[in-house]
Amino acid sequence: MPIYEYLCAECDTRFEAIRSFSKADDPISCENCQSVETQRAVTTAFAHSGGRIVAGSSSASGCGSCSAGSCATCGV
Ligand SMILES: [Zn+2]
């Protein structure tokens, strides 16, 4: 199942959850504060692809010190 990233509106915590596609937009409680004021964030694996699917996981891209695949350090 795909990994989705969520952003908590209460404490700005980003967290990931493995969910089935059909449950991707279901409410999910924050890992940090248990608030359900969360929204699904665009996963980094697709955020910078410009429509093109980036091969590999987000952990394999970028410079290793970031998970975004795009930062000042790695210059990707
Ligand atoms: Zn929270």
N, CA, C, O and the ligand as a Tripos MOL2 file, in Angstrom:
@<TRIPOS>MOLECULE
protein
  305   303    77     0     0
PROTEIN
NO_CHARGES

@<TRIPOS>ATOM
      1 N           0.8410   -1.2000    0.0000 N.3       1 MET1
      2 CA          0.0000    0.0000    0.0000 C.3       1 MET1
      3 C           0.8720    1.2440    0.0000 C.2       1 MET1
      4 O           1.9820    1.2280    0.5320 O.2       1 MET1
      5 N           0.3830    2.3050   -0.5850 N.am      2 PRO2
      6 CA          1.1840    3.5420   -0.6500 C.3       2 PRO2
      7 C           1.2920    4.2300    0.7010 C.2       2 PRO2
      8 O           0.4570    4.0570    1.5880 O.2       2 PRO2
      9 N           2.3350    5.0030    0.8190 N.am      3 ILE3
     10 CA          2.5340    5.8070    2.0240 C.3       3 ILE3
     11 C           2.0380    7.2230    1.7480 C.2       3 ILE3
     12 O           2.4200    7.8540    0.7630 O.2       3 ILE3
     13 N           1.1960    7.6940    2.6230 N.am      4 TYR4
     14 CA          0.6940    9.0550    2.4980 C.3       4 TYR4
     15 C           1.2760    9.9150    3.6080 C.2       4 TYR4
     16 O           1.5690    9.4410    4.7060 O.2       4 TYR4
     17 N           1.4300   11.1740    3.2930 N.am      5 GLU5
     18 CA          1.9580   12.1120    4.2740 C.3       5 GLU5
     19 C           0.8330   13.0530    4.6970 C.2       5 GLU5
     20 O           0.0630   13.5390    3.8690 O.2       5 GLU5
     21 N           0.7590   13.2950    5.9850 N.am      6 TYR6
     22 CA         -0.2890   14.1600    6.5210 C.3       6 TYR6
     23 C           0.3340   15.3000    7.2950 C.2       6 TYR6
     24 O           1.4290   15.1860    7.8450 O.2       6 TYR6
     25 N          -0.3990   16.4100    7.3230 N.am      7 LEU7
     26 CA          0.0640   17.5830    8.0520 C.3       7 LEU7
     27 C          -0.9950   17.9700    9.0640 C.2       7 LEU7
     28 O          -2.1600   18.1660    8.7210 O.2       7 LEU7
     29 N          -0.5760   18.0790   10.3190 N.am      8 CYS8
     30 CA         -1.4990   18.4320   11.3890 C.3       8 CYS8
     31 C          -1.6550   19.9460   11.4480 C.2       8 CYS8
     32 O          -0.6700   20.6840   11.4850 O.2       8 CYS8
     33 N          -2.9030   20.3960   11.4570 N.am      9 ALA9
     34 CA         -3.1590   21.8360   11.5350 C.3       9 ALA9
     35 C          -2.9770   22.3600   12.9440 C.2       9 ALA9
     36 O          -2.8190   23.5640   13.1450 O.2       9 ALA9
     37 N          -2.9970   21.4800   13.9070 N.am     10 GLU10
     38 CA         -2.8870   21.9070   15.3050 C.3      10 GLU10
     39 C          -1.4390   22.1510   15.7200 C.2      10 GLU10
     40 O          -1.1330   23.1550   16.3630 O.2      10 GLU10
     41 N          -0.5500   21.2320   15.3490 N.am     11 CYS11
     42 CA          0.8260   21.3410   15.8430 C.3      11 CYS11
     43 C           1.8590   21.3190   14.7090 C.2      11 CYS11
     44 O           3.0620   21.2610   14.9640 O.2      11 CYS11
     45 N           1.3840   21.3650   13.4540 N.am     12 ASP12
     46 CA          2.2680   21.4140   12.2970 C.3      12 ASP12
     47 C           3.1720   20.1930   12.1790 C.2      12 ASP12
     48 O           4.2190   20.2470   11.5330 O.2      12 ASP12
     49 N           2.7720   19.1170   12.7910 N.am     13 THR13
     50 CA          3.5550   17.8990   12.6540 C.3      13 THR13
     51 C           3.2190   17.2080   11.3320 C.2      13 THR13
     52 O           2.0560   17.0520   10.9600 O.2      13 THR13
     53 N           4.2730   16.8070   10.6480 N.am     14 ARG14
     54 CA          4.0880   15.9720    9.4620 C.3      14 ARG14
     55 C           4.2990   14.5300    9.8630 C.2      14 ARG14
     56 O           5.2520   14.2110   10.5750 O.2      14 ARG14
     57 N           3.4380   13.6770    9.4220 N.am     15 PHE15
     58 CA          3.6190   12.2670    9.7100 C.3      15 PHE15
     59 C           3.1290   11.4590    8.5260 C.2      15 PHE15
     60 O           2.3500   11.9300    7.6970 O.2      15 PHE15
     61 N           3.6060   10.2370    8.4750 N.am     16 GLU16
     62 CA          3.2700    9.3780    7.3540 C.3      16 GLU16
     63 C           2.4340    8.2120    7.8330 C.2      16 GLU16
     64 O           2.5580    7.7530    8.9680 O.2      16 GLU16
     65 N           1.5960    7.7530    6.9570 N.am     17 ALA17
     66 CA          0.7880    6.5960    7.2800 C.3      17 ALA17
     67 C           0.6340    5.7450    6.0350 C.2      17 ALA17
     68 O           0.4640    6.2590    4.9290 O.2      17 ALA17
     69 N           0.6930    4.4620    6.2260 N.am     18 ILE18
     70 CA          0.4690    3.5310    5.1260 C.3      18 ILE18
     71 C          -1.0050    3.1620    5.1210 C.2      18 ILE18
     72 O          -1.5150    2.5480    6.0590 O.2      18 ILE18
     73 N          -1.6690    3.5450    4.0560 N.am     19 ARG19
     74 CA         -3.1080    3.3250    3.9830 C.3      19 ARG19
     75 C          -3.4600    2.8740    2.5770 C.2      19 ARG19
     76 O          -2.7260    3.1050    1.6160 O.2      19 ARG19
     77 N          -4.5840    2.2360    2.4990 N.am     20 SER20
     78 CA         -5.0500    1.8760    1.1720 C.3      20 SER20
     79 C          -5.5340    3.1380    0.4560 C.2      20 SER20
     80 O          -5.8990    4.1310    1.0860 O.2      20 SER20
     81 N          -5.5270    3.0720   -0.8460 N.am     21 PHE21
     82 CA         -5.8840    4.2390   -1.6500 C.3      21 PHE21
     83 C          -7.2730    4.7610   -1.2860 C.2      21 PHE21
     84 O          -7.5040    5.9690   -1.2560 O.2      21 PHE21
     85 N          -8.1830    3.8460   -1.0140 N.am     22 SER22
     86 CA         -9.5650    4.2420   -0.7400 C.3      22 SER22
     87 C          -9.7040    4.9810    0.5800 C.2      22 SER22
     88 O         -10.6950    5.6750    0.8080 O.2      22 SER22
     89 N          -8.7040    4.8310    1.4560 N.am     23 LYS23
     90 CA         -8.7710    5.4890    2.7600 C.3      23 LYS23
     91 C          -7.8260    6.6860    2.8400 C.2      23 LYS23
     92 O          -7.6420    7.2620    3.9120 O.2      23 LYS23
     93 N          -7.2390    7.0530    1.7290 N.am     24 ALA24
     94 CA         -6.2110    8.0970    1.7420 C.3      24 ALA24
     95 C          -6.7210    9.4130    2.3040 C.2      24 ALA24
     96 O          -5.9860   10.1320    2.9800 O.2      24 ALA24
     97 N          -7.9670    9.7250    2.0290 N.am     25 ASP25
     98 CA         -8.5110   11.0130    2.4650 C.3      25 ASP25
     99 C          -9.4110   10.8800    3.6870 C.2      25 ASP25
    100 O         -10.0750   11.8410    4.0760 O.2      25 ASP25
    101 N          -9.4360    9.7160    4.2830 N.am     26 ASP26
    102 CA        -10.1960    9.5600    5.5190 C.3      26 ASP26
    103 C          -9.5180   10.3410    6.6370 C.2      26 ASP26
    104 O          -8.3040   10.5400    6.6100 O.2      26 ASP26
    105 N         -10.2920   10.7790    7.6120 N.am     27 PRO27
    106 CA         -9.6840   11.4720    8.7560 C.3      27 PRO27
    107 C          -8.6710   10.5740    9.4580 C.2      27 PRO27
    108 O          -8.8710    9.3680    9.6050 O.2      27 PRO27
    109 N          -7.5910   11.1940    9.8790 N.am     28 ILE28
    110 CA         -6.5650   10.4500   10.6080 C.3      28 ILE28
    111 C          -6.0740   11.3370   11.7390 C.2      28 ILE28
    112 O          -5.9080   12.5440   11.5660 O.2      28 ILE28
    113 N          -5.8460   10.7440   12.8780 N.am     29 SER29
    114 CA         -5.4260   11.5490   14.0310 C.3      29 SER29
    115 C          -3.9240   11.7690   14.0060 C.2      29 SER29
    116 O          -3.1620   10.9090   13.5650 O.2      29 SER29
    117 N          -3.5140   12.9260   14.4830 N.am     30 CYS30
    118 CA         -2.1070   13.3080   14.5100 C.3      30 CYS30
    119 C          -1.3290   12.3880   15.4420 C.2      30 CYS30
    120 O          -1.8010   12.0150   16.5160 O.2      30 CYS30
    121 N          -0.1270   12.0340   15.0040 N.am     31 GLU31
    122 CA          0.7260   11.1870   15.8370 C.3      31 GLU31
    123 C           1.1760   11.9120   17.0990 C.2      31 GLU31
    124 O           1.4280   11.2980   18.1360 O.2      31 GLU31
    125 N           1.2690   13.2180   16.9850 N.am     32 ASN32
    126 CA          1.8270   14.0060   18.0810 C.3      32 ASN32
    127 C           0.7750   14.4470   19.0980 C.2      32 ASN32
    128 O           0.9710   14.3080   20.3050 O.2      32 ASN32
    129 N          -0.3510   14.9840   18.5960 N.am     33 CYS33
    130 CA         -1.3310   15.5660   19.5140 C.3      33 CYS33
    131 C          -2.6980   14.8950   19.4150 C.2      33 CYS33
    132 O          -3.6370   15.2790   20.1130 O.2      33 CYS33
    133 N          -2.8020   13.9020   18.5540 N.am     34 GLN34
    134 CA         -4.0380   13.1440   18.3900 C.3      34 GLN34
    135 C          -5.1880   13.9770   17.8310 C.2      34 GLN34
    136 O          -6.3340   13.5290   17.8120 O.2      34 GLN34
    137 N          -4.8810   15.1690   17.3840 N.am     35 SER35
    138 CA         -5.9110   15.9680   16.7420 C.3      35 SER35
    139 C          -6.3090   15.3320   15.4200 C.2      35 SER35
    140 O          -5.4900   14.7050   14.7490 O.2      35 SER35
    141 N          -7.5690   15.4980   15.0560 N.am     36 VAL36
    142 CA         -8.0000   15.0040   13.7480 C.3      36 VAL36
    143 C          -8.0470   16.1490   12.7380 C.2      36 VAL36
    144 O          -8.5480   15.9940   11.6240 O.2      36 VAL36
    145 N          -7.5140   17.3010   13.1510 N.am     37 GLU37
    146 CA         -7.4280   18.4420   12.2350 C.3      37 GLU37
    147 C          -6.2110   18.2790   11.3320 C.2      37 GLU37
    148 O          -5.2690   19.0710   11.3720 O.2      37 GLU37
    149 N          -6.2590   17.2480   10.5350 N.am     38 THR38
    150 CA         -5.1280   16.9320    9.6830 C.3      38 THR38
    151 C          -5.5630   16.9400    8.2280 C.2      38 THR38
    152 O          -6.7400   16.7730    7.9070 O.2      38 THR38
    153 N          -4.5940   17.1360    7.3650 N.am     39 GLN39
    154 CA         -4.9010   17.0490    5.9450 C.3      39 GLN39
    155 C          -3.7870   16.3060    5.2370 C.2      39 GLN39
    156 O          -2.6360   16.3110    5.6750 O.2      39 GLN39
    157 N          -4.1420   15.6800    4.1570 N.am     40 ARG40
    158 CA         -3.1520   14.9090    3.4320 C.3      40 ARG40
    159 C          -2.2370   15.8530    2.6680 C.2      40 ARG40
    160 O          -2.7040   16.7440    1.9580 O.2      40 ARG40
    161 N          -0.9660   15.6600    2.8130 N.am     41 ALA41
    162 CA          0.0090   16.4610    2.0920 C.3      41 ALA41
    163 C           0.4210   15.7110    0.8330 C.2      41 ALA41
    164 O           0.3070   14.4880    0.7490 O.2      41 ALA41
    165 N           0.8960   16.4650   -0.1300 N.am     42 VAL42
    166 CA          1.4100   15.8250   -1.3340 C.3      42 VAL42
    167 C           2.7060   15.1090   -0.9820 C.2      42 VAL42
    168 O           3.6180   15.7070   -0.4110 O.2      42 VAL42
    169 N           2.7830   13.8570   -1.3170 N.am     43 THR43
    170 CA          3.9870   13.1090   -0.9640 C.3      43 THR43
    171 C           5.1690   13.6250   -1.7600 C.2      43 THR43
    172 O           5.0410   13.9970   -2.9270 O.2      43 THR43
    173 N           6.3170   13.6390   -1.1100 N.am     44 THR44
    174 CA          7.4980   14.2240   -1.7170 C.3      44 THR44
    175 C           7.9240   13.4920   -2.9800 C.2      44 THR44
    176 O           8.5620   14.0760   -3.8560 O.2      44 THR44
    177 N           7.5800   12.2400   -3.0720 N.am     45 ALA45
    178 CA          7.9940   11.4520   -4.2250 C.3      45 ALA45
    179 C           7.3700   11.9840   -5.5170 C.2      45 ALA45
    180 O           7.8970   11.7790   -6.6100 O.2      45 ALA45
    181 N           6.2360   12.6700   -5.3620 N.am     46 PHE46
    182 CA          5.5390   13.1480   -6.5320 C.3      46 PHE46
    183 C           5.5480   14.6760   -6.6330 C.2      46 PHE46
    184 O           5.1760   15.2450   -7.6590 O.2      46 PHE46
    185 N           5.9750   15.3180   -5.5650 N.am     47 ALA47
    186 CA          5.8110   16.7690   -5.4840 C.3      47 ALA47
    187 C           6.6420   17.5110   -6.5210 C.2      47 ALA47
    188 O           6.2190   18.5480   -7.0320 O.2      47 ALA47
    189 N           7.8080   16.9890   -6.8300 N.am     48 HIS48
    190 CA          8.7300   17.7220   -7.6830 C.3      48 HIS48
    191 C           8.8800   17.0760   -9.0670 C.2      48 HIS48
    192 O           9.8000   17.3900   -9.8220 O.2      48 HIS48
    193 N           7.9650   16.1810   -9.3680 N.am     49 SER49
    194 CA          8.1230   15.4160  -10.5950 C.3      49 SER49
    195 C           7.5520   16.1430  -11.7990 C.2      49 SER49
    196 O           7.8460   15.7800  -12.9380 O.2      49 SER49
    197 N           6.7440   17.1590  -11.5630 N.am     50 GLY50
    198 CA          6.1460   17.8720  -12.6690 C.3      50 GLY50
    199 C           5.2610   16.9720  -13.5150 C.2      50 GLY50
    200 O           5.1500   17.1540  -14.7270 O.2      50 GLY50
    201 N           4.6440   16.0190  -12.8790 N.am     51 GLY51
    202 CA          3.7650   15.1040  -13.5800 C.3      51 GLY51
    203 C           4.4440   13.7950  -13.9050 C.2      51 GLY51
    204 O           3.7840   12.7980  -14.1980 O.2      51 GLY51
    205 N           5.7630   13.7990  -13.8530 N.am     52 ARG52
    206 CA          6.5040   12.5810  -14.1200 C.3      52 ARG52
    207 C           6.7340   11.8390  -12.8040 C.2      52 ARG52
    208 O           7.1460   12.4280  -11.8040 O.2      52 ARG52
    209 N           6.4670   10.5760  -12.8270 N.am     53 ILE53
    210 CA          6.6500    9.7860  -11.6140 C.3      53 ILE53
    211 C           8.1370    9.5270  -11.3940 C.2      53 ILE53
    212 O           8.8230    8.9860  -12.2610 O.2      53 ILE53
    213 N           8.6150    9.9160  -10.2370 N.am     54 VAL54
    214 CA         10.0220    9.7220   -9.8990 C.3      54 VAL54
    215 C          10.2270    8.2940   -9.4150 C.2      54 VAL54
    216 O           9.5320    7.8220   -8.5150 O.2      54 VAL54
    217 N          11.1620    7.6350  -10.0070 N.am     55 ALA55
    218 CA         11.4280    6.2590   -9.6290 C.3      55 ALA55
    219 C          12.0640    6.1810   -8.2590 C.2      55 ALA55
    220 O          12.8020    7.0750   -7.8450 O.2      55 ALA55
    221 N          11.7760    5.1250   -7.5790 N.am     56 GLY56
    222 CA         12.3910    4.9050   -6.2810 C.3      56 GLY56
    223 C          11.6500    5.5960   -5.1560 C.2      56 GLY56
    224 O          10.7460    6.3970   -5.3940 O.2      56 GLY56
    225 N          12.0320    5.2880   -3.9470 N.am     57 SER57
    226 CA         11.3960    5.8960   -2.7920 C.3      57 SER57
    227 C          12.0180    7.2500   -2.4890 C.2      57 SER57
    228 O          13.0990    7.5650   -2.9850 O.2      57 SER57
    229 N          11.3500    8.0350   -1.6910 N.am     58 SER58
    230 CA         11.8410    9.3570   -1.3490 C.3      58 SER58
    231 C          13.1470    9.2720   -0.5660 C.2      58 SER58
    232 O          13.9510   10.2040   -0.5910 O.2      58 SER58
    233 N          13.3580    8.1600    0.1280 N.am     59 SER59
    234 CA         14.5580    8.0300    0.9320 C.3      59 SER59
    235 C          15.7930    7.8000    0.0580 C.2      59 SER59
    236 O          16.9240    7.9650    0.5140 O.2      59 SER59
    237 N          15.5670    7.4230   -1.1850 N.am     60 ALA60
    238 CA         16.6830    7.1450   -2.0750 C.3      60 ALA60
    239 C          17.0560    8.3650   -2.9110 C.2      60 ALA60
    240 O          18.0380    8.3390   -3.6520 O.2      60 ALA60
    241 N          16.2800    9.4160   -2.7910 N.am     61 SER61
    242 CA         16.5520   10.6080   -3.5720 C.3      61 SER61
    243 C          17.1520   11.6880   -2.6840 C.2      61 SER61
    244 O          17.1710   11.5620   -1.4600 O.2      61 SER61
    245 N          17.6300   12.7250   -3.3000 N.am     62 GLY62
    246 CA         18.1660   13.8300   -2.5320 C.3      62 GLY62
    247 C          19.5310   13.5080   -1.9610 C.2      62 GLY62
    248 O          20.2240   12.6030   -2.4250 O.2      62 GLY62
    249 N          19.9020   14.2690   -0.9430 N.am     63 CYS63
    250 CA         21.2500   14.1820   -0.4260 C.3      63 CYS63
    251 C          21.3600   13.2910    0.7990 C.2      63 CYS63
    252 O          22.4610   13.0830    1.3090 O.2      63 CYS63
    253 N          20.2450   12.7630    1.2820 N.am     64 GLY64
    254 CA         20.2800   11.9030    2.4490 C.3      64 GLY64
    255 C          20.0150   12.6410    3.7360 C.2      64 GLY64
    256 O          19.5180   12.0550    4.6980 O.2      64 GLY64
    257 N          20.3370   13.9110    3.7700 N.am     65 SER65
    258 CA         20.0550   14.6930    4.9660 C.3      65 SER65
    259 C          18.6860   15.3530    4.8800 C.2      65 SER65
    260 O          18.1940   15.9410    5.8430 O.2      65 SER65
    261 N          18.0980   15.2410    3.7190 N.am     66 CYS66
    262 CA         16.7410   15.7630    3.5780 C.3      66 CYS66
    263 C          15.8770   14.6850    2.9720 C.2      66 CYS66
    264 O          16.3860   13.7600    2.3390 O.2      66 CYS66
    265 N          14.5890   14.7910    3.1550 N.am     67 SER67
    266 CA         13.6680   13.8130    2.5830 C.3      67 SER67
    267 C          12.8510   14.4260    1.4620 C.2      67 SER67
    268 O          11.9620   13.7820    0.9040 O.2      67 SER67
    269 N          13.1550   15.6640    1.1390 N.am     68 ALA68
    270 CA         12.3430   16.3520    0.1680 C.3      68 ALA68
    271 C          12.7520   16.0310   -1.2700 C.2      68 ALA68
    272 O          11.9520   16.1750   -2.1950 O.2      68 ALA68
    273 N          13.9920   15.5980   -1.4510 N.am     69 GLY69
    274 CA         14.4780   15.3730   -2.8050 C.3      69 GLY69
    275 C          14.8250   16.6700   -3.4930 C.2      69 GLY69
    276 O          15.1920   16.6790   -4.6680 O.2      69 GLY69
    277 N          14.7110   17.7620   -2.7710 N.am     70 SER70
    278 CA         15.0420   19.0620   -3.3380 C.3      70 SER70
    279 C          15.4030   20.0060   -2.2050 C.2      70 SER70
    280 O          14.5330   20.4460   -1.4540 O.2      70 SER70
    281 N          16.6640   20.3120   -2.0850 N.am     71 CYS71
    282 CA         17.0980   21.2170   -1.0220 C.3      71 CYS71
    283 C          18.4010   21.8790   -1.4360 C.2      71 CYS71
    284 O          19.0020   21.5130   -2.4460 O.2      71 CYS71
    285 N          18.8220   22.8300   -0.6710 N.am     72 ALA72
    286 CA         20.0320   23.5720   -1.0040 C.3      72 ALA72
    287 C          21.2650   22.6870   -0.9290 C.2      72 ALA72
    288 O          22.2630   22.9430   -1.6040 O.2      72 ALA72
    289 N          21.1970   21.6440   -0.1060 N.am     73 THR73
    290 CA         22.3610   20.7970    0.0860 C.3      73 THR73
    291 C          22.6290   19.9100   -1.1100 C.2      73 THR73
    292 O          23.7600   19.8010   -1.5830 O.2      73 THR73
    293 N          21.5630   19.2720   -1.5950 N.am     74 CYS74
    294 CA         21.7720   18.3260   -2.6790 C.3      74 CYS74
    295 C          21.5840   18.9680   -4.0440 C.2      74 CYS74
    296 O          22.0710   18.4460   -5.0470 O.2      74 CYS74
    297 N          20.8680   20.1140   -4.0940 N.am     75 GLY75
    298 CA         20.7150   20.8260   -5.3410 C.3      75 GLY75
    299 C          19.9430   20.0740   -6.4040 C.2      75 GLY75
    300 O          20.0080   20.4210   -7.5830 O.2      75 GLY75
    301 N          19.2290   19.0720   -6.0090 N.am     76 VAL76
    302 CA         18.4360   18.3060   -6.9710 C.3      76 VAL76
    303 C          17.2070   19.1200   -7.3810 C.2      76 VAL76
    304 O          16.4010   18.6570   -8.1880 O.2      76 VAL76
    305 ZN         -0.8400   17.4500   15.8760 Zn       77 ZN77
@<TRIPOS>BOND
     1     1     2 1
     2     2     3 1
     3     3     4 2
     4     3     5 am
     5     5     6 1
     6     6     7 1
     7     7     8 2
     8     7     9 am
     9     9    10 1
    10    10    11 1
    11    11    12 2
    12    11    13 am
    13    13    14 1
    14    14    15 1
    15    15    16 2
    16    15    17 am
    17    17    18 1
    18    18    19 1
    19    19    20 2
    20    19    21 am
    21    21    22 1
    22    22    23 1
    23    23    24 2
    24    23    25 am
    25    25    26 1
    26    26    27 1
    27    27    28 2
    28    27    29 am
    29    29    30 1
    30    30    31 1
    31    31    32 2
    32    31    33 am
    33    33    34 1
    34    34    35 1
    35    35    36 2
    36    35    37 am
    37    37    38 1
    38    38    39 1
    39    39    40 2
    40    39    41 am
    41    41    42 1
    42    42    43 1
    43    43    44 2
    44    43    45 am
    45    45    46 1
    46    46    47 1
    47    47    48 2
    48    47    49 am
    49    49    50 1
    50    50    51 1
    51    51    52 2
    52    51    53 am
    53    53    54 1
    54    54    55 1
    55    55    56 2
    56    55    57 am
    57    57    58 1
    58    58    59 1
    59    59    60 2
    60    59    61 am
    61    61    62 1
    62    62    63 1
    63    63    64 2
    64    63    65 am
    65    65    66 1
    66    66    67 1
    67    67    68 2
    68    67    69 am
    69    69    70 1
    70    70    71 1
    71    71    72 2
    72    71    73 am
    73    73    74 1
    74    74    75 1
    75    75    76 2
    76    75    77 am
    77    77    78 1
    78    78    79 1
    79    79    80 2
    80    79    81 am
    81    81    82 1
    82    82    83 1
    83    83    84 2
    84    83    85 am
    85    85    86 1
    86    86    87 1
    87    87    88 2
    88    87    89 am
    89    89    90 1
    90    90    91 1
    91    91    92 2
    92    91    93 am
    93    93    94 1
    94    94    95 1
    95    95    96 2
    96    95    97 am
    97    97    98 1
    98    98    99 1
    99    99   100 2
   100    99   101 am
   101   101   102 1
   102   102   103 1
   103   103   104 2
   104   103   105 am
   105   105   106 1
   106   106   107 1
   107   107   108 2
   108   107   109 am
   109   109   110 1
   110   110   111 1
   111   111   112 2
   112   111   113 am
   113   113   114 1
   114   114   115 1
   115   115   116 2
   116   115   117 am
   117   117   118 1
   118   118   119 1
   119   119   120 2
   120   119   121 am
   121   121   122 1
   122   122   123 1
   123   123   124 2
   124   123   125 am
   125   125   126 1
   126   126   127 1
   127   127   128 2
   128   127   129 am
   129   129   130 1
   130   130   131 1
   131   131   132 2
   132   131   133 am
   133   133   134 1
   134   134   135 1
   135   135   136 2
   136   135   137 am
   137   137   138 1
   138   138   139 1
   139   139   140 2
   140   139   141 am
   141   141   142 1
   142   142   143 1
   143   143   144 2
   144   143   145 am
   145   145   146 1
   146   146   147 1
   147   147   148 2
   148   147   149 am
   149   149   150 1
   150   150   151 1
   151   151   152 2
   152   151   153 am
   153   153   154 1
   154   154   155 1
   155   155   156 2
   156   155   157 am
   157   157   158 1
   158   158   159 1
   159   159   160 2
   160   159   161 am
   161   161   162 1
   162   162   163 1
   163   163   164 2
   164   163   165 am
   165   165   166 1
   166   166   167 1
   167   167   168 2
   168   167   169 am
   169   169   170 1
   170   170   171 1
   171   171   172 2
   172   171   173 am
   173   173   174 1
   174   174   175 1
   175   175   176 2
   176   175   177 am
   177   177   178 1
   178   178   179 1
   179   179   180 2
   180   179   181 am
   181   181   182 1
   182   182   183 1
   183   183   184 2
   184   183   185 am
   185   185   186 1
   186   186   187 1
   187   187   188 2
   188   187   189 am
   189   189   190 1
   190   190   191 1
   191   191   192 2
   192   191   193 am
   193   193   194 1
   194   194   195 1
   195   195   196 2
   196   195   197 am
   197   197   198 1
   198   198   199 1
   199   199   200 2
   200   199   201 am
   201   201   202 1
   202   202   203 1
   203   203   204 2
   204   203   205 am
   205   205   206 1
   206   206   207 1
   207   207   208 2
   208   207   209 am
   209   209   210 1
   210   210   211 1
   211   211   212 2
   212   211   213 am
   213   213   214 1
   214   214   215 1
   215   215   216 2
   216   215   217 am
   217   217   218 1
   218   218   219 1
   219   219   220 2
   220   219   221 am
   221   221   222 1
   222   222   223 1
   223   223   224 2
   224   223   225 am
   225   225   226 1
   226   226   227 1
   227   227   228 2
   228   227   229 am
   229   229   230 1
   230   230   231 1
   231   231   232 2
   232   231   233 am
   233   233   234 1
   234   234   235 1
   235   235   236 2
   236   235   237 am
   237   237   238 1
   238   238   239 1
   239   239   240 2
   240   239   241 am
   241   241   242 1
   242   242   243 1
   243   243   244 2
   244   243   245 am
   245   245   246 1
   246   246   247 1
   247   247   248 2
   248   247   249 am
   249   249   250 1
   250   250   251 1
   251   251   252 2
   252   251   253 am
   253   253   254 1
   254   254   255 1
   255   255   256 2
   256   255   257 am
   257   257   258 1
   258   258   259 1
   259   259   260 2
   260   259   261 am
   261   261   262 1
   262   262   263 1
   263   263   264 2
   264   263   265 am
   265   265   266 1
   266   266   267 1
   267   267   268 2
   268   267   269 am
   269   269   270 1
   270   270   271 1
   271   271   272 2
   272   271   273 am
   273   273   274 1
   274   274   275 1
   275   275   276 2
   276   275   277 am
   277   277   278 1
   278   278   279 1
   279   279   280 2
   280   279   281 am
   281   281   282 1
   282   282   283 1
   283   283   284 2
   284   283   285 am
   285   285   286 1
   286   286   287 1
   287   287   288 2
   288   287   289 am
   289   289   290 1
   290   290   291 1
   291   291   292 2
   292   291   293 am
   293   293   294 1
   294   294   295 1
   295   295   296 2
   296   295   297 am
   297   297   298 1
   298   298   299 1
   299   299   300 2
   300   299   301 am
   301   301   302 1
   302   302   303 1
   303   303   304 2
@<TRIPOS>SUBSTRUCTURE
     1 MET1         2 RESIDUE 1 A MET
     2 PRO2         6 RESIDUE 1 A PRO
     3 ILE3        10 RESIDUE 1 A ILE
     4 TYR4        14 RESIDUE 1 A TYR
     5 GLU5        18 RESIDUE 1 A GLU
     6 TYR6        22 RESIDUE 1 A TYR
     7 LEU7        26 RESIDUE 1 A LEU
     8 CYS8        30 RESIDUE 1 A CYS
     9 ALA9        34 RESIDUE 1 A ALA
    10 GLU10       38 RESIDUE 1 A GLU
    11 CYS11       42 RESIDUE 1 A CYS
    12 ASP12       46 RESIDUE 1 A ASP
    13 THR13       50 RESIDUE 1 A THR
    14 ARG14       54 RESIDUE 1 A ARG
    15 PHE15       58 RESIDUE 1 A PHE
    16 GLU16       62 RESIDUE 1 A GLU
    17 ALA17       66 RESIDUE 1 A ALA
    18 ILE18       70 RESIDUE 1 A ILE
    19 ARG19       74 RESIDUE 1 A ARG
    20 SER20       78 RESIDUE 1 A SER
    21 PHE21       82 RESIDUE 1 A PHE
    22 SER22       86 RESIDUE 1 A SER
    23 LYS23       90 RESIDUE 1 A LYS
    24 ALA24       94 RESIDUE 1 A ALA
    25 ASP25       98 RESIDUE 1 A ASP
    26 ASP26      102 RESIDUE 1 A ASP
    27 PRO27      106 RESIDUE 1 A PRO
    28 ILE28      110 RESIDUE 1 A ILE
    29 SER29      114 RESIDUE 1 A SER
    30 CYS30      118 RESIDUE 1 A CYS
    31 GLU31      122 RESIDUE 1 A GLU
    32 ASN32      126 RESIDUE 1 A ASN
    33 CYS33      130 RESIDUE 1 A CYS
    34 GLN34      134 RESIDUE 1 A GLN
    35 SER35      138 RESIDUE 1 A SER
    36 VAL36      142 RESIDUE 1 A VAL
    37 GLU37      146 RESIDUE 1 A GLU
    38 THR38      150 RESIDUE 1 A THR
    39 GLN39      154 RESIDUE 1 A GLN
    40 ARG40      158 RESIDUE 1 A ARG
    41 ALA41      162 RESIDUE 1 A ALA
    42 VAL42      166 RESIDUE 1 A VAL
    43 THR43      170 RESIDUE 1 A THR
    44 THR44      174 RESIDUE 1 A THR
    45 ALA45      178 RESIDUE 1 A ALA
    46 PHE46      182 RESIDUE 1 A PHE
    47 ALA47      186 RESIDUE 1 A ALA
    48 HIS48      190 RESIDUE 1 A HIS
    49 SER49      194 RESIDUE 1 A SER
    50 GLY50      198 RESIDUE 1 A GLY
    51 GLY51      202 RESIDUE 1 A GLY
    52 ARG52      206 RESIDUE 1 A ARG
    53 ILE53      210 RESIDUE 1 A ILE
    54 VAL54      214 RESIDUE 1 A VAL
    55 ALA55      218 RESIDUE 1 A ALA
    56 GLY56      222 RESIDUE 1 A GLY
    57 SER57      226 RESIDUE 1 A SER
    58 SER58      230 RESIDUE 1 A SER
    59 SER59      234 RESIDUE 1 A SER
    60 ALA60      238 RESIDUE 1 A ALA
    61 SER61      242 RESIDUE 1 A SER
    62 GLY62      246 RESIDUE 1 A GLY
    63 CYS63      250 RESIDUE 1 A CYS
    64 GLY64      254 RESIDUE 1 A GLY
    65 SER65      258 RESIDUE 1 A SER
    66 CYS66      262 RESIDUE 1 A CYS
    67 SER67      266 RESIDUE 1 A SER
    68 ALA68      270 RESIDUE 1 A ALA
    69 GLY69      274 RESIDUE 1 A GLY
    70 SER70      278 RESIDUE 1 A SER
    71 CYS71      282 RESIDUE 1 A CYS
    72 ALA72      286 RESIDUE 1 A ALA
    73 THR73      290 RESIDUE 1 A THR
    74 CYS74      294 RESIDUE 1 A CYS
    75 GLY75      298 RESIDUE 1 A GLY
    76 VAL76      302 RESIDUE 1 A VAL
    77 ZN77       305 GROUP 0 **** ****
